[in-house]
């Protein structure tokens, strides 16, 4: 569907000339209904000559988003209206003047976005969103529970941020709001990684809700809860202040056909209150007729020790795209655990289990070695790509790690000059001098160094100045904030400018819309990775994608 007040026929002709079936409108009144009724999954809005385009987009974006419709907003090159259009709800941007190839590319991307949205209807942008975090609000969560929890088992996790009132009182509302936004950015991708039909919401104050339906074992829910506790517990840096967080998680279940299904919110709330009050651990699970406190999941920890030998740990590669050319020039190696009982377990949860079971160093070494072996055997078409591998804080602290790692690279036969070592910012702070020496050894050996997940922890200019690095990787939450409020956008641009002042290139993680990408590119990011273009791929799929660029 094309919407333009004065250039309807011209833009419609350009779209149909590329082979797309399309209709058009000059009026915003009734447009929302016409789009949904027609089955269109992409709306192209002319924001170049319509001064009220952002208002028009804002009026229809919530309902269209709920129905899986992508919104492509056209805007004049160099105009500040791009941010207004993204804030209004545009999912993709197209600057004018544009070529036929550029129009085709953005329409294909929008079509893919719409298909993903329809395929994952449990995590669509909500009709009622929390204005602070952008997540669903409590009303939308309850409606989701009513829609999705009738015939299937439904689970609800309530996450309560510890000592939030003290943070608010001591540091002020601006810092407290930033903390809540950071928690929301951390929770949503962690939950979505499960691959389940789910929703993440901010319920009220410092409480968040995570609901999911399906045949899910209690152990898997406890595993997710432990990953949430670990992820939320990482420090947040706001306005030069480091805020340390903690949380409690209450979990309740309403089984299909159970009489007390409607009380699931009350029972989950009681569970999290009990976890806070009784000091028996951060997680409490309530099941039908039974209450218990979740400790460590010893069975999963034991399973992990066998998983390496059984080949259950799979290595995938997420492409990294150069923004200037749009081509893939590197990949990040990521791990997934194909558990025979619990299904796919993502990297964050996998490493949480490994850390709890004192198996982190062994797991990290296995992933590094396997990624290097696979990359060394890549076909010729992939021979130009860089490989990024992650090292942990425990790795960095281990005596002689740099020498062992470089020997591992040598034995696998992968060129050091094509290798980037990624380490998270929070993993470097306990002994900054020692960390700097280890990273310097990697660089002197020909490797490049990236500071990963920037924006989730200290985010300090002082420590960046002390560390020898080549790249700064913006955490997916920070990347998302560039399309938030003007204040959020300024913070992100400031982080990018700070990196440039230190001679660092910037890679944005978790890019999922053309709106994000356009603003990040204008802010100075050189590379990006995210589901806008590709998720983690096996070698065959990666080869196909790279060869399609030729």
N, C-alpha and C positions, 0 to 999 in steps of 0.2 A: 504494500500500500504506500502510495506517495502522497504526502501532504505539503502543498505549497499554495500560498494565497495568490501569487502572481506568475509563477513559472510552472504551473502544474503540467501543462502539455509538453513543455520542453524537457522537463526532468523525466516524465513518464516515457517519452520517446527514447531517451538515453537508456533507461532501464530495460525497456522491451527490446531495444536494439541489441542488447547483450544476451537476449534469449530468455529473459525472465518473464513470467506471467505476472501482470500487475494491474492494479486499478488506482484511481487517484481521486483526491478531494481538495477543494479550496476552503472548506469550512471545518473548524474544529468541533462545532456543535454536532453531536451524534457520531463523531468519528470513531470513538471508542467502540460503540456497538457495531458499527460497520466492519471494523477490523476483526472483531471476535466472530461476528456472524459469517464473514467471508472465509474464515480459516487462514487468513494471512498470518505469517509468523515473523515478518520483518516490516517495520514502518520506517520509511525514509522521510525525514522532516527537513524542510528547507529553512534553515536558520540564517541564511545569508541576507535575505531581503525582508524577512518578517521580524519586526522589532519585538514582537511578543512571543517569539518561538519558545523561549525557555518557560514562559508561563503556560503555554499550550502543552508542552511536554509534561510539565509538573502536574497538570490537571488530569492526564490520562495514564501516566507511567505506572502508578500502583496497580491498577486493574490489568493493564497489559502485561506487566511483569508477572502477575499471578497466573496469567494464561500463557506464559512462555513466549511472549512476543519480544523480539529484540528491537531496539530503537536506534536507528542510525541518524545522527544529527549533522547536517552540513553547516559549516561556518566559514567566514572569510579568513584566509591565512593571515596570521599575525594578530588576530582579534582576541580580546580577552573573553569573548562570549563562550569559548570552549568550556571553561570552568563552570559557567552558569548552566550550560546545557547538560553537563555531566551531573552537576548537583541536582538538576531538575529530574534526572532519571534516564538520560541517554546512556545506552550501553556501548555505543560505538560512535566514533567521530570521523568525519570526512572533510578535510580542508579544501576550499575552493580558491584557485582553479585546480581541477583534478583531471587526470587522464581516464580514458575508458578502462584501462587496466587497473587503475586505482579504485574506480567505482566497482568493478567486478570483484576485486579482492576484498573490499569491505563488505559487500553483499554476501560473498561466500562465507566470510568469517561470522557475520551476523546470523546467517542461516545455520551454521554449526552451533553457535551459541544457543539459538532457539531450540535446536534439537536436543542439546544437552539439558536445557532447562525443562523441557517436557519429559525427558527420560528420568529426571531426578526431581519429580514434583514435590517430594517431601522437603526439599531444601530450596525451593524457589524464594525469591525475595518476597517477604510477607506483605499483605495488604496493610496491616497495622504494624508499623515498625517503631521501635524505640528510637526517639530522636537523638539520643546521646551516642548509642553504639551502632545503630543501623540494623541491629538484630530484630527478630520478632519481639513483640511485647507480650505481656502476660495474657491479654485477651486473645491474641492470635494463637498463642500456645494452647489455650484451652479449646479453641475451635479446632485446632489441628488434632488434638487428642480425641475430640468428638468425631471428626471425620475419619481418622485413621485407626482408631482403637476399638471399633465395633466387633470385628470378626477375628482379630488377631490378638496375640499377647502384646501388651504395651508396657514399656519400661520408662520410668521417669527418674532422672538424676537431678537433684537440686544442689547447686554449688554455692556455698556461702563464703564470702571473702572475710577472713579473720581481721579483727581490729580495724575495720573500715571507719568506724566513727572516730577513732583516735587519729587516723590519717587525715580525715576531713577537718577535724578541729585543729590539729597541729600545723598542717600544711596548706589548708585552704581549699575552697571548692574547685578551683581550676586544676590543682594537682589531683584531687579526688576524682574529678571527671576524667582526667587523662588516664588514671589507673583503671577505671571501669572500661574505657575504650580499649586499653591494652589487653585486659582480660578477655573482652569480647573477641578481639582479633586472634587471641591465642586459642580460645575454645572452639570457634567455628570450624577452622580447617582440621583440627584434631578430631572432632566428631565426624566431619564429612569424610575423613580418611577411612572410616569404618566401612564405607560403601553401603550402609544400611539406609532404609527410609527413615529419616530423622529430621529434627528441627532443633535449633539452638535459639534461646530467647533470653532477654533480660526481664526478669519477673518484677522486681521492685528493689529499690535501694541497691544493696550489694549482693543480691541473689540472682543467679542465673539458672535457667532450666534447660535440660537436654532430654528430649523424648525420642524414642525409637520403637518401631514395631517389628515383629517377626519372631522367628524361632531363634532366640538368642540365649545362650547359657548364662547362668549367674556368674560363672568364672570369667566369661568374656566381659561382662559388665564391670566386674571388679577390676579387671585389667585396665579397662578404659578409665575407671575412676582413679586408679593409681597414676595413670599417665596424666590425668587432669591435675591431680595434686602436685605432681612433679613440675608440670608446665607452668601452672599458675604461680608456683613457688619461686620462679626465677625473678630477680629484681627488675624493677621498672625505673628508668631514668626520666625525670620530668623537670624542666627548667633548672638543670644543674643539681637536682636533688635525686638521691638514690633511695627508692622506696622498696622495702622488702615485704613480700606478701606471703600469705598462707591461706589455706582454705579447708573447709570441711565439706564432705559430700554425703548426702542422704539419697538412698536408692529405694524405690518401691516398684512393685509389679502388679499389674492387673491382668490376670489370665483371661483368655477368651471364654466367655460364658460365666465368668465369676460375678456374683451378686454385688460385690463392693467396688466395681470398676470406677464409679464416679468419685470415689474417695482417694484416688491415687495421689492427687496433689497434697491433700491433707496428710496422708501417710508419709510421703516423701519429705514434707516439711517437718514432721515430727521426728523422722529419722535424722535429719541434719541437725535439728535442735538437740537431740540426744547425743549425737557425736560431739557437739560443741561442749555440752554440759558434763559428760561423764569422763572425758579425757582418756578414752580407751583406744584412741586411734582416729585418724582423720576421716574414715569411711565407715558408714553404717548401712547395711543392707537389710531391708524388711521384706520378707516373703510371706505368703499366706500362712497365718497361724504360727509364724516363727520370726524371731528377731535375733540377729547375730551381728557381731562386729567382724568386719573383714580384716584379716591380717594379711601377711604376704602370701602370694599365691605359689605355694611351694611346688605344686605339681607342674605349673608352667615353667618354673625355674629349672626343674629337673628335665622337662621336655627340651628346653633350650640347649642343654648340654648334649643332647642326642641329635638335635636338629642339624647341626653342622655336618655330622657324619652321614646323615640321611639325605642331605642335599635339599633340605626344606628352605634354606635361606637363599632367595633368588636375588640376583643383581640386575637392576634395570638402569637405563640411562636416560636422564631428562635433558632434552636439547636446550642449549643456550644460543639465543639469536642475537646477531649484531643488528642493532636498531638501524644503522645507516643503510645496510644492504638488505636486511630482512633474511639473510642466510644463516644457516647453522654453522657456527665455527667452534663449538665446544659442547661438552655434555658433563653433567654431574652424575656420578655413580650413586645409586640409592639402593637400600636393602629392603626387601619385603619377606615376611615369614609366612610361608604357606603351611599353616598348622593343620594336621590331618583331622582335628576335631573342631577347632574354632574358626577355621577358614583363614582368610587373609588378615594378617596383623601388620600394621604399618610400622615405619621406621621409628617414630617417636616412642610408641608403645614397646616395640622390640628392645630398644635401648634402655627403657625404664626397667624392664624385667631383667635385662643383663646386669644393670648396675646393682639392683637389689640382690642378685644371686652371686655377686662377686665374679662375674664372668665377662665383664665389659672389655677388658684388654684382649682376651681371646677372641671375642666376637669381632671387635674392631680390626684385629689383625687378619682374621678370615675374610672380612669384607674387602679390606684393602688389597689383599693378595689376589682374591678372585676377580676383582674389578680390573686389576692390572693385567692378569692373565687373559681375560676376555678382550681387553683393549689391544693387547699385543698381537692378538690373532685376528683383529678386525680385517675385513676385506679392503682392497686398495681404495675403494670409493670413500672410505672413512679415514684414510691415512692422514688427512690434513687436520682432523679434529683434535682439539685439546681435551684432556681428561681431568676432571676435578674429583678428588677423593677427600673424604672427611676424616679428620683425626680428632680424637676426644681429648678432654682436659686430662683424663687419666693417662692417655698416651704421652702427652706433653711432659707430665711430671715424672714419667718413668725414666730412670737413668739409662742413657745410651739409646733412647728411642730413635733419634734422628739417624744415627748410624745404621740401626737395624732396618729402619724404613727405607733408606736409600739403597741398602743392600738388597732389599726385597724388590725394589724397582729394577735394579740391575739384573737380578736373576730372572725376572719376568721378561726382560728384553724390551721394555717400553722406554721411549726416549724421555729423559728428564726434562728436556726443553719443551715438551708438550704436556707437562704435568703441572697441575695447580693443586696445592695443598690447602684445604679449607678447615678452619678452626673457629668455633663459636667464640664470640667476644667474652661471654661469662666464663669460659674455660681458661682465660688467660690472666685473670686478675689476682689470683692468690700470690703469685710470685712473678711479677711483671718482668723483672730483669732476666730470670731464668727462661721465661717464655720467649722473650725477645732473642735470646741466644739460640734457642732451638729453631725459631723461624729464620734467623740469619743463616743457619747452616743449610736449610733447604734452598734459600735463594742463592747462596754461594755455589751450590751444586747444580744450579741451572733451573730449578723449579721456580714457579711463581707461588705467591701466598695470597690467600683471600681471607678476610675477616667475615665470617658467616653470621647470619641472623642479626645483623646490626639493627638496633631499635628495640630489642627485647630485653636488654640488660642495661649496662652502664652508659653506653653511647657517649663516651667522653672524649673530647678533643685531646686531653692530656695523655690518655693511654694510647690513642691512635698515633700521636707523635712519637711515642716510645717504641712502637712496634714496626719492624721492617715488613712492609706489605705492598702488594701491587693492586689489589682489588678490595673494594668494600661492597658487600652484598646486603642490600636492603631487605629486611625481613618482610614477609608477605603482608603483615599488618601495617608496616610503615608504607609499603607500596600502595596499599588500599587507601591510606589516609590522604593521598594526594588528590583524591576525588571527594574528600570530605569538606569540612568547613574551610573558609579562607585561612583560619588560624592553623588548622591541620596542614593545609597545603604549604603554608609558609614554613612550618617545622620541617617538612620533608625536603623542600627546596634548600633550606638551610643546611640540612645534613649532607645533601649532595654537594653544595658549594664548599662545605667544610672538607669533604673528601678531595675535591679538586684542588683545594689550596695546599693539600699535602701530597699532591701528585698521584692520587689514587683514581683508578677507573671505577665506575659504579655499575653494578649489576643488580637489577630489580628482580626479586623473587615473587612468585605467586601472582603474576599478571594475568587477569582473567577477562579484561574488556579492552576494546580499542580506546575507550575514554581514558583508562589508566595509562595505557601505553603512550597515547599522544601527549599527555601532560608530563609523564616521566621523561619522554624524549626531549620535550622542550626544556625541562629542568636540567638536562645534561647527562642522563643515563646513557651508557654506551651499549649495554647488553640487557637482555631480559630472558626470563624463563617462566613458564606457567601454562595453564590449560587454555589460554587464548590460542596458542599454536600447537602445543603438544604436552602431554603428560609423560610420565616415565615409560620407556619403551624397551623391549628386548632388542637384541642385536639385529634380527631380521627386519623388524619394523623400523628401526633407526636407519638401516641401510636403504630401505625403500624410500623413506622420507628424504634422505640426503640425495639420493640419485634422482628423485623427482625435481630437485632444484637445478640439476645440471642443464 
